[in-house]
Amino acid sequence: MTPVAWDALVVMVNKDNPVSNISLRQVKELYEGKITNWKELGGNDAPIELLVRKGKISGVGLTLRQLVWGNPDQEFKGTAEFPSSGPLEKAVVKNPNAIGISGISSASKRDVKLLALEGKAPNYENIKSGHYLLYRPLYITYMSRNNPQLKEIKRFISFALSKRGREIIRAQGVVPYLDAIDLSSKLKEQRKTVRAMQEQRMTKKETNKKPGTEK
């Protein structure tokens, strides 16, 4: 596995949706089925249709589970399931009440709105710096033993890491690995930051509860 880029997991909504930002806590509660109406996210009074990938081993779904919950078996309370990211993205384009998550290189080619996360847009600078928290490495994977195409594969990897290759990668909305190589040492810190932000908000939420309002 040779890392070649840094990808962002982006929250997509229909272009006509007035919502422009979402927090990590809201993402968590959305996928747990605790947020079900757009007005809870500052949008219209309409039911949210959460679109998710089928199964738990898709790249996006697994990464989201690991980053936000630290649990690869976390259940998602989706409204509809899709076999791959392409059909899911197309459904968001057509459905004004839909929301879903995909990789930025794919989602940015669709006619959708990409939400800011914790006030940070999923752009080159924010991904490169780690300020956009939902990022992950992308790899070229191959068999190194008894592979008749090994020489050609290594040539391709060299090109992907070259100046021209990195220009092409940037044009797809992701960050070349060598542009932000220090992110590799921040991966554990990234997970700690996500957890800490969620715990802080939950503590604040509990503190702000008025006495006598719990059932």
Secondary structure, 3 states (H helix, E strand, C coil): CEEEEEEEEEEEEECCCCCCEECHHHHHHHHCCCCCEHHHHCCCCCECEEEEECCCCCHHHHHHHHHHHCCCCCCCCCCEEECCHHHHHHHHHHCCCEEEEEEHHHHCCCCEEECEECCECCCHHHHHHCCCCCEEEEEECCCCCCCCCHHHHHHHHHHHCCHHHHHHHHHCCCEEHHHHHHHHHHHHHHHHHHHHHHHHHHHHHHHCCCCCCCC
